[in-house]
Amino acid sequence: MSVNVQQDPPVRLREQDRAAMPVQSLAAQAFLQPIAAPSILGLYGFAGATFMVAANLAGWYGGATSPHFLFPFAAFFGGLAQFMAGMWSYKARDGLATAMHGMWGSFWMAYGLLNLLFALGSITPPTPNGLFVELGYWFIVLAVTTWIGTWVATANSGALTGVLGFLAAGSTAMAIACLLGSTAWATLAGWLFIISAAIAWYTATALMAESGFGRAVLPVFKPARATQIPGYSVGIGEPGIRHGQ
């Protein structure tokens, strides 16, 4: 759907005439294409994949071979779906969602590919004691970027801050687990990821309920600054009409 907003009737002018006219007299046009909040898909995809893998890390089920059965779902449910949500977040003009969904979606796709290579025997899995230095350094990258995202999220949503805060803490714990080969740190990381997934489920449900009922049903704890509507006031506030989701 496209919304055409005009301040004055459109006037066709030659370029030289347009350049000579005062800015105030030119017609202004904005072509808006509202979309559903991309983070509904992104957060559900993240929550599902993170919960399943984290529950295995926390020792709720499975064993050493569980990743071989988990990775196809993680790669598509948490990887591809979330990455696509990140790309759609560009259209919603949401820089935070673009970065977080894009980064974590890419990670889950890479996780799926890595475990596929393990299953095929193309590369050797890490030693049984959990020492995986290379993956540990990747979790350092994820942790640093997610901590930055947590800081930015404080300007937008308390619920999203919770998602990213526990995710960043879990990534930090997982980095330590991989670098030291510590099962205790891996278990802690699993619990932190589970909490992040639970908050992500809640946040996605709040966004979907607001879209369905046309009003806020579940609070996402927005700060006072985030409740002010920037940009266009046309329409009912879909992503793409105003900044963010």
Backbone as numpy.savetxt, mean C-alpha at the origin, in Angstrom:
# Nx Ny Nz CAx CAy CAz Cx Cy Cz
-15.87 7.21 -15.65 -16.71 8.40 -15.65 -15.83 9.63 -15.65
-16.16 10.62 -16.48 -15.42 11.86 -16.54 -16.34 13.00 -16.14
-15.79 13.91 -15.37 -16.53 15.09 -14.94 -15.87 16.31 -15.54
-16.62 17.13 -16.24 -16.09 18.31 -16.90 -16.50 19.53 -16.09
-15.52 20.20 -15.51 -15.79 21.38 -14.68 -15.34 22.61 -15.43
-16.24 23.57 -15.63 -15.93 24.78 -16.38 -16.31 26.00 -15.55
-15.39 26.97 -15.50 -15.71 28.21 -14.83 -16.42 29.18 -15.78
-16.08 29.13 -17.05 -16.67 30.00 -18.06 -16.90 29.16 -19.31
-17.78 29.60 -20.21 -17.95 28.88 -21.47 -16.63 28.80 -22.23
-16.32 27.66 -22.81 -15.05 27.53 -23.53 -14.99 28.45 -24.74
-13.83 29.03 -24.97 -13.63 29.95 -26.09 -12.43 29.45 -26.89
-12.60 29.30 -28.20 -11.51 28.88 -29.05 -10.70 30.10 -29.48
-9.43 30.09 -29.17 -8.55 31.22 -29.46 -7.31 30.74 -30.20
-6.81 31.63 -31.03 -5.50 31.36 -31.63 -4.45 31.50 -30.53
-3.33 30.79 -30.70 -2.31 30.80 -29.67 -1.79 32.20 -29.38
-1.62 33.04 -30.45 -1.11 34.39 -30.22 -2.12 35.24 -29.48
-3.43 35.01 -29.76 -4.45 35.75 -29.02 -4.50 35.33 -27.56
-4.38 34.01 -27.34 -4.42 33.50 -25.98 -3.27 34.05 -25.15
-2.09 34.09 -25.76 -0.92 34.60 -25.04 -1.08 36.07 -24.67
-1.81 36.81 -25.46 -1.95 38.24 -25.21 -3.02 38.57 -24.17
-3.89 37.61 -23.85 -4.99 37.88 -22.93 -4.53 37.72 -21.49
-5.13 38.47 -20.57 -4.83 38.30 -19.15 -5.23 36.90 -18.69
-4.52 36.38 -17.71 -4.80 35.03 -17.23 -6.22 34.93 -16.68
-6.71 36.01 -16.04 -8.02 35.97 -15.41 -9.15 35.79 -16.41
-8.94 36.16 -17.67 -10.01 36.10 -18.66 -10.07 34.79 -19.42
-9.09 33.89 -19.19 -9.07 32.63 -19.91 -10.02 31.63 -19.25
-10.69 30.82 -20.06 -11.57 29.78 -19.54 -10.75 28.67 -18.91
-11.21 28.17 -17.79 -10.52 27.09 -17.08 -11.32 25.81 -17.22
-10.66 24.74 -17.60 -11.30 23.45 -17.75 -10.53 22.40 -16.96
-11.26 21.51 -16.31 -10.64 20.40 -15.60 -11.41 19.14 -15.96
-10.72 18.14 -16.44 -11.34 16.87 -16.80 -10.98 15.85 -15.72
-11.95 15.46 -14.91 -11.72 14.63 -13.75 -12.27 13.22 -13.99
-11.53 12.22 -13.55 -11.92 10.83 -13.73 -11.88 10.14 -12.36
-12.98 10.21 -11.61 -12.97 9.59 -10.28 -12.85 8.08 -10.35
-12.16 7.49 -9.37 -11.97 6.05 -9.30 -12.24 5.59 -7.87
-12.43 4.29 -7.68 -12.54 3.75 -6.33 -11.19 3.87 -5.62
-11.23 3.92 -4.31 -9.98 4.05 -3.54 -9.08 2.83 -3.80
-7.90 3.02 -4.40 -7.04 1.87 -4.71 -6.61 1.08 -3.47
-6.55 1.75 -2.31 -6.08 1.07 -1.11 -7.05 0.02 -0.59
-8.31 0.02 -1.08 -9.22 -1.06 -0.70 -8.62 -2.38 -1.16
-8.25 -2.47 -2.43 -7.62 -3.68 -2.96 -6.23 -3.87 -2.37
-5.46 -2.78 -2.32 -4.08 -2.89 -1.85 -3.98 -3.40 -0.42
-4.81 -2.88 0.47 -4.74 -3.28 1.87 -5.28 -4.70 2.08
-6.33 -5.07 1.35 -6.83 -6.45 1.46 -5.79 -7.44 0.95
-5.17 -7.12 -0.19 -4.13 -8.00 -0.72 -2.95 -8.11 0.23
-2.53 -6.98 0.77 -1.43 -6.98 1.74 -1.80 -7.79 2.98
-3.00 -7.54 3.51 -3.42 -8.20 4.75 -3.46 -9.71 4.58
-4.03 -10.18 3.46 -4.15 -11.62 3.26 -2.81 -12.32 3.15
-1.93 -11.79 2.30 -0.63 -12.42 2.11 0.23 -12.33 3.36
0.21 -11.18 4.01 1.03 -10.98 5.21 0.56 -11.90 6.33
-0.76 -12.00 6.50 -1.27 -12.87 7.57 -0.86 -14.32 7.36
-1.02 -14.82 6.15 -0.72 -16.23 5.89 0.76 -16.55 6.12
1.65 -15.70 5.61 3.08 -15.93 5.78 3.49 -15.70 7.23
2.93 -14.65 7.86 3.30 -14.32 9.23 2.82 -15.39 10.21
1.65 -15.96 9.96 1.16 -17.02 10.84 2.09 -18.23 10.81
2.68 -18.49 9.65 3.67 -19.55 9.56 4.93 -19.19 10.32
5.36 -17.94 10.22 6.54 -17.47 10.95 6.32 -17.56 12.46
5.10 -17.23 12.89 4.79 -17.23 14.32 4.60 -18.64 14.87
4.61 -19.65 13.98 4.47 -21.02 14.43 3.05 -21.49 14.60
2.09 -20.79 13.97 0.69 -21.17 14.11 0.38 -22.44 13.33
1.09 -22.69 12.24 0.84 -23.86 11.43 2.05 -24.13 10.57
2.09 -25.32 9.97 3.06 -25.63 8.92 4.46 -25.89 9.42
5.36 -25.95 8.44 6.75 -26.23 8.74 7.65 -25.65 7.67
8.80 -26.29 7.47 9.81 -25.75 6.57 9.35 -25.71 5.12
8.46 -26.64 4.73 8.02 -26.68 3.33 6.81 -25.81 3.06
6.24 -25.18 4.07 5.03 -24.37 3.87 5.21 -23.26 2.84
6.37 -22.56 2.81 6.52 -21.52 1.78 6.31 -22.00 0.36
6.57 -23.29 0.09 6.37 -23.83 -1.25 4.90 -23.83 -1.64
4.02 -23.90 -0.66 2.59 -23.89 -0.93 1.99 -22.48 -0.81
2.71 -21.61 -0.14 2.21 -20.26 0.09 2.58 -19.30 -1.03
3.73 -19.51 -1.66 4.28 -18.47 -2.52 3.41 -18.12 -3.72
2.68 -19.07 -4.36 1.86 -18.63 -5.51 0.79 -17.63 -5.10
0.18 -17.86 -3.93 -0.87 -16.96 -3.47 -0.30 -15.63 -3.01
0.86 -15.68 -2.34 1.51 -14.44 -1.91 1.92 -13.59 -3.11
2.42 -14.26 -4.15 2.89 -13.52 -5.33 1.76 -12.80 -6.05
0.58 -13.41 -6.09 -0.53 -12.80 -6.82 -1.47 -12.02 -5.91
-1.82 -12.60 -4.77 -2.77 -11.94 -3.86 -2.13 -10.72 -3.21
-0.93 -10.90 -2.68 -0.26 -9.78 -2.03 0.70 -9.04 -2.94
1.11 -9.69 -4.03 2.08 -9.07 -4.93 1.44 -8.32 -6.07
0.87 -9.07 -7.03 0.32 -8.43 -8.22 -0.84 -7.50 -7.88
-1.77 -7.97 -7.05 -2.94 -7.14 -6.71 -2.51 -5.85 -6.02
-1.58 -5.97 -5.08 -1.15 -4.78 -4.36 -0.34 -3.85 -5.25
0.50 -4.42 -6.11 1.28 -3.58 -7.02 0.36 -2.79 -7.95
-0.69 -3.44 -8.45 -1.64 -2.73 -9.31 -2.34 -1.62 -8.53
-2.66 -1.87 -7.27 -3.26 -0.82 -6.44 -2.30 0.35 -6.29
-1.02 0.05 -6.17 -0.03 1.12 -6.09 0.01 1.97 -7.34
-0.11 1.33 -8.50 -0.10 2.09 -9.75 -1.37 2.93 -9.89
-2.51 2.38 -9.47 -3.76 3.16 -9.50 -3.72 4.32 -8.51
-2.89 4.18 -7.49 -2.77 5.27 -6.50 -2.16 6.52 -7.13
-1.40 6.36 -8.22 -0.93 7.53 -8.95 -2.12 8.38 -9.39
-3.15 7.71 -9.91 -4.31 8.42 -10.42 -5.09 9.09 -9.30
-5.04 8.48 -8.10 -5.68 9.08 -6.94 -4.82 10.17 -6.32
-3.66 10.41 -6.91 -2.71 11.41 -6.42 -2.32 11.16 -4.97
-2.14 9.90 -4.63 -1.77 9.50 -3.28 -0.33 8.96 -3.31
0.60 9.82 -2.97 2.01 9.44 -3.02 2.37 8.36 -2.02
1.77 8.42 -0.82 2.07 7.42 0.20 1.61 6.03 -0.23
0.37 5.93 -0.72 -0.14 4.63 -1.17 0.64 4.12 -2.37
1.03 5.01 -3.27 1.83 4.60 -4.42 3.12 3.95 -3.96
3.80 4.59 -3.00 5.09 4.06 -2.53 4.92 2.76 -1.76
3.97 2.74 -0.81 3.85 1.56 0.05 3.30 0.35 -0.71
2.21 0.54 -1.45 1.66 -0.60 -2.20 2.62 -1.05 -3.30
3.24 -0.08 -3.98 4.17 -0.43 -5.04 5.37 -1.20 -4.51
5.91 -0.74 -3.38 7.10 -1.39 -2.81 6.77 -2.77 -2.27
5.72 -2.88 -1.45 5.39 -4.17 -0.86 4.80 -5.13 -1.88
4.09 -4.62 -2.87 3.62 -5.50 -3.94 4.79 -6.10 -4.69
5.80 -5.29 -4.96 7.01 -5.79 -5.63 7.71 -6.83 -4.77
7.75 -6.58 -3.47 8.40 -7.54 -2.57 7.70 -8.89 -2.59
6.36 -8.89 -2.54 5.65 -10.16 -2.51 5.80 -10.92 -3.83
5.87 -10.20 -4.94 6.13 -10.89 -6.20 7.53 -11.49 -6.21
8.51 -10.75 -5.68 9.87 -11.27 -5.60 9.94 -12.46 -4.63
9.19 -12.39 -3.54 9.13 -13.50 -2.58 8.59 -14.76 -3.28
7.56 -14.58 -4.07 7.01 -15.72 -4.80 8.00 -16.31 -5.77
8.69 -15.45 -6.52 9.69 -15.93 -7.47 10.83 -16.64 -6.75
11.29 -16.08 -5.63 12.39 -16.69 -4.88 12.02 -18.10 -4.42
10.82 -18.25 -3.86 10.42 -19.57 -3.37 10.12 -20.54 -4.52
9.72 -20.02 -5.67 9.58 -20.88 -6.84 10.94 -21.45 -7.24
11.96 -20.61 -7.22 13.32 -21.08 -7.56 13.82 -22.09 -6.54
13.46 -21.88 -5.26 13.81 -22.87 -4.24 13.13 -24.21 -4.54
11.83 -24.14 -4.86 11.06 -25.36 -5.11 11.57 -26.12 -6.33
12.03 -25.39 -7.34 12.53 -26.02 -8.56 13.96 -26.52 -8.41
14.61 -26.12 -7.32 15.99 -26.51 -7.12 16.98 -25.69 -7.92
16.52 -24.56 -8.48 17.41 -23.72 -9.28 18.45 -23.02 -8.43
18.08 -22.67 -7.20 19.03 -22.10 -6.26 18.87 -22.82 -4.92
19.91 -22.74 -4.11 19.91 -23.46 -2.84 19.24 -22.63 -1.76
18.29 -23.20 -1.02 17.65 -22.46 0.08 18.65 -22.14 1.18
18.33 -21.20 2.05 19.23 -20.89 3.16 19.35 -22.06 4.12
20.33 -21.99 4.99 20.57 -23.07 5.95 19.39 -23.18 6.92
19.16 -24.35 7.49 18.01 -24.55 8.37 17.98 -23.65 9.60
19.12 -23.11 10.02 19.13 -22.29 11.23 18.54 -20.89 11.01
18.06 -20.61 9.80 17.39 -19.34 9.55 18.30 -18.21 9.11
19.61 -18.46 9.02 20.53 -17.41 8.60 20.36 -17.15 7.11
19.98 -15.92 6.77 19.71 -15.56 5.37 20.10 -14.09 5.22
21.40 -13.84 5.13 21.92 -12.48 5.19 21.40 -11.62 4.04
21.34 -12.18 2.85 20.89 -11.41 1.69 19.47 -10.89 1.88
18.57 -11.78 2.33 17.20 -11.36 2.58 17.14 -10.39 3.75
18.03 -10.57 4.72 18.08 -9.64 5.85 18.36 -8.22 5.42
19.26 -8.05 4.46 19.55 -6.70 3.97 18.38 -6.12 3.20
17.64 -6.98 2.49 16.43 -6.49 1.82 15.40 -6.02 2.84
15.31 -6.72 3.97 14.38 -6.29 5.01 14.84 -4.98 5.66
16.13 -4.72 5.66 16.59 -3.40 6.12 16.03 -2.31 5.22
16.11 -2.54 3.91 15.56 -1.57 2.94 14.06 -1.39 3.17
13.34 -2.50 3.32 11.90 -2.44 3.55 11.58 -1.71 4.85
12.34 -2.00 5.90 12.09 -1.38 7.20 12.30 0.12 7.15
13.40 0.55 6.57 13.69 2.00 6.51 12.60 2.73 5.74
12.24 2.19 4.57 11.22 2.86 3.75 9.86 2.85 4.43
9.53 1.76 5.11 8.23 1.68 5.78 8.18 2.57 7.01
9.29 2.73 7.73 9.32 3.69 8.84 9.08 5.11 8.32
9.65 5.44 7.16 9.40 6.75 6.56 7.92 6.88 6.21
7.33 5.82 5.63 5.91 5.84 5.31 5.05 5.99 6.55
5.47 5.39 7.67 4.74 5.53 8.92 4.69 6.99 9.36
5.82 7.65 9.25 5.88 9.07 9.61 4.94 9.90 8.74
4.96 9.66 7.44 4.09 10.42 6.53 2.62 10.11 6.81
2.31 8.86 7.17 0.93 8.46 7.42 0.31 9.18 8.61
1.14 9.68 9.53 0.59 10.39 10.69 -0.15 11.66 10.27
0.12 12.16 9.08 -0.58 13.34 8.58 -1.90 12.99 7.94
-2.18 11.69 7.77 -3.35 11.29 7.00 -4.34 10.43 7.76
-3.86 9.42 8.50 -4.77 8.44 9.08 -4.10 7.70 10.22
-4.78 7.65 11.37 -4.26 6.87 12.48 -4.26 5.39 12.19
-5.29 4.91 11.49 -5.36 3.48 11.15 -4.21 3.09 10.23
-3.95 3.91 9.22 -2.86 3.61 8.29 -1.51 3.71 9.00
-1.39 4.64 9.94 -0.17 4.74 10.73 0.07 3.45 11.50
-1.01 2.86 12.04 -0.88 1.59 12.74 -0.44 0.47 11.82
-1.03 0.40 10.64 -0.64 -0.63 9.66 0.85 -0.55 9.37
1.30 0.64 9.02 2.70 0.80 8.61 3.66 0.72 9.79
3.23 1.19 10.96 4.09 1.14 12.13 4.43 -0.29 12.53
3.40 -1.14 12.63 3.66 -2.55 12.98 4.37 -3.27 11.85
4.09 -2.87 10.60 4.79 -3.47 9.47 6.27 -3.12 9.50
6.58 -1.86 9.80 7.98 -1.43 9.89 8.69 -2.14 11.04
7.99 -2.27 12.18 8.60 -2.97 13.32 8.83 -4.44 12.98
7.87 -5.06 12.29 8.05 -6.45 11.88 9.19 -6.62 10.90
9.33 -5.66 9.98 10.43 -5.72 9.01 11.77 -5.58 9.72
11.82 -4.72 10.73 13.05 -4.57 11.51 13.40 -5.86 12.22
12.40 -6.47 12.86 12.64 -7.74 13.56 13.05 -8.83 12.58
12.43 -8.84 11.38 12.78 -9.86 10.39 14.18 -9.66 9.86
14.60 -8.42 9.71 15.97 -8.16 9.29 16.96 -8.73 10.29
16.68 -8.51 11.57 17.56 -9.05 12.62 17.55 -10.57 12.59
16.34 -11.15 12.41 16.22 -12.61 12.38 17.05 -13.21 11.26
16.98 -12.61 10.08 17.72 -13.14 8.94 19.22 -12.94 9.08
19.63 -11.81 9.65 21.05 -11.51 9.79 21.71 -12.34 10.88
20.93 -12.68 11.93 21.50 -13.44 13.04 21.13 -14.91 13.01
20.17 -15.27 12.17 19.68 -16.64 12.16 18.90 -16.97 13.42
18.10 -16.01 13.90 17.38 -16.15 15.17 15.93 -16.50 14.94
15.49 -17.66 15.43 14.09 -18.04 15.33 13.21 -17.21 16.25
13.77 -16.76 17.37 13.00 -15.93 18.31 12.62 -14.60 17.66
13.56 -13.98 16.96 13.27 -12.73 16.26 12.29 -12.96 15.11
12.40 -14.12 14.44 11.47 -14.43 13.35 10.05 -14.60 13.90
9.93 -15.24 15.06 8.61 -15.39 15.68 8.03 -14.04 16.05
8.87 -13.16 16.63 8.42 -11.81 16.97 7.97 -11.07 15.72
8.74 -11.20 14.63 8.37 -10.56 13.37 7.02 -11.07 12.89
6.78 -12.37 13.02 5.51 -12.93 12.61 4.35 -12.32 13.37
4.48 -12.16 14.67 3.41 -11.55 15.47 3.18 -10.09 15.09
4.25 -9.35 14.86 4.11 -7.94 14.46 3.43 -7.83 13.10
3.79 -8.72 12.17 3.15 -8.73 10.86 1.66 -9.07 10.98
1.32 -10.00 11.86 -0.09 -10.37 12.05 -0.90 -9.18 12.55
-0.35 -8.43 13.49 -1.05 -7.23 13.99 -1.23 -6.22 12.87
-0.18 -6.03 12.06 -0.27 -5.10 10.92 -1.35 -5.55 9.95
-1.41 -6.86 9.68 -2.42 -7.40 8.76 -3.83 -7.17 9.30
-4.01 -7.35 10.61 -5.33 -7.17 11.22 -5.79 -5.71 11.08
-4.87 -4.77 11.32 -5.23 -3.35 11.18 -5.49 -3.02 9.72
-4.74 -3.65 8.81 -4.95 -3.42 7.38 -6.33 -3.90 6.95
-6.77 -5.05 7.47 -8.12 -5.55 7.19 -9.17 -4.53 7.63
-8.98 -4.00 8.84 -9.93 -3.01 9.37 -9.95 -1.76 8.49
-8.76 -1.27 8.12 -8.67 -0.04 7.33 -9.30 -0.21 5.96
-9.03 -1.35 5.31 -9.63 -1.62 4.00 -11.14 -1.71 4.10
-11.63 -2.34 5.18 -13.07 -2.46 5.38 -13.70 -1.09 5.59
-13.02 -0.22 6.32 -13.52 1.14 6.53 -13.63 1.90 5.22
-12.63 1.76 4.35 -12.65 2.44 3.05 -13.76 1.88 2.16
-13.92 0.56 2.16 -14.95 -0.05 1.34 -16.35 0.31 1.85
-16.53 0.34 3.17 -17.82 0.70 3.74 -18.18 2.15 3.42
-17.18 3.02 3.47 -17.44 4.42 3.13 -17.85 4.55 1.67
-17.22 3.75 0.80 -17.58 3.77 -0.61 -18.99 3.23 -0.83
-19.35 2.17 -0.09 -20.65 1.55 -0.28 -21.81 2.34 0.30
-21.61 2.91 1.50 -22.68 3.62 2.18 -22.67 5.12 1.88
-21.62 5.61 1.23 -21.55 7.03 0.91 -21.24 7.92 2.09
-20.77 7.33 3.18 -20.42 8.11 4.37 -19.46 7.27 5.20
-18.76 7.93 6.11 -17.84 7.21 6.98 -18.62 6.34 7.96
-18.35 5.04 7.98 -19.02 4.11 8.87 -18.08 3.69 10.01
-16.87 3.34 9.66 -15.85 2.97 10.63 -14.77 4.06 10.66
-14.36 4.52 11.82 -13.36 5.59 11.87 -11.97 5.09 11.48
-11.24 5.92 10.76 -9.84 5.63 10.47 -8.93 6.62 11.20
-9.56 7.42 12.08 -8.82 8.30 12.98 -7.95 9.31 12.23
-8.61 10.07 11.39 -7.92 11.10 10.63 -7.60 12.29 11.53
-6.41 12.87 11.43 -6.13 14.10 12.16 -6.93 15.26 11.59
-7.01 16.34 12.35 -7.84 17.48 11.93 -7.42 18.01 10.57
-6.13 18.02 10.29 -5.65 18.55 9.01 -6.17 17.73 7.84
-6.25 16.39 8.03 -6.66 15.52 6.93 -8.15 15.61 6.64
-8.95 16.14 7.57 -10.39 16.25 7.34 -10.74 17.44 6.48
-9.79 18.36 6.27 -10.03 19.49 5.39 -9.88 19.02 3.95
-10.85 19.35 3.12 -10.87 18.87 1.74 -10.08 19.81 0.85
-8.92 19.39 0.34 -8.16 20.24 -0.57 -8.64 20.09 -2.00
-8.22 21.00 -2.85 -8.49 20.85 -4.28 -9.94 21.09 -4.62
-10.46 20.30 -5.56 -11.81 20.48 -6.07 -12.85 20.06 -5.03
-13.96 20.77 -5.03 -15.08 20.41 -4.17 -16.22 19.82 -4.98
-15.97 19.56 -6.27 -16.99 19.01 -7.15 -17.15 17.52 -6.87
-18.35 16.97 -7.06 -18.57 15.54 -6.91 -18.71 15.14 -5.46
-18.52 13.86 -5.16 -18.68 13.37 -3.80 -17.35 12.95 -3.19
-16.26 13.44 -3.76 -14.97 13.21 -3.14 -14.28 11.92 -3.50
-14.55 11.35 -4.67 -13.87 10.14 -5.08 -12.40 10.42 -5.33
-11.53 9.39 -5.17 -10.13 9.59 -5.52 -9.99 10.08 -6.96
-9.14 11.04 -7.16 -8.98 11.64 -8.49 -9.69 12.97 -8.58
-10.79 13.15 -7.80 -11.44 14.46 -7.76 -10.74 15.33 -6.73
-10.36 14.74 -5.60 -9.55 15.47 -4.66 -8.35 14.62 -4.29
-7.36 15.23 -3.72 -6.11 14.54 -3.41 -6.35 13.41 -2.41
-5.72 12.27 -2.66 -5.74 11.16 -1.71 -6.97 10.28 -1.85
-7.18 9.44 -0.83 -8.26 8.47 -0.84 -9.22 8.70 0.31
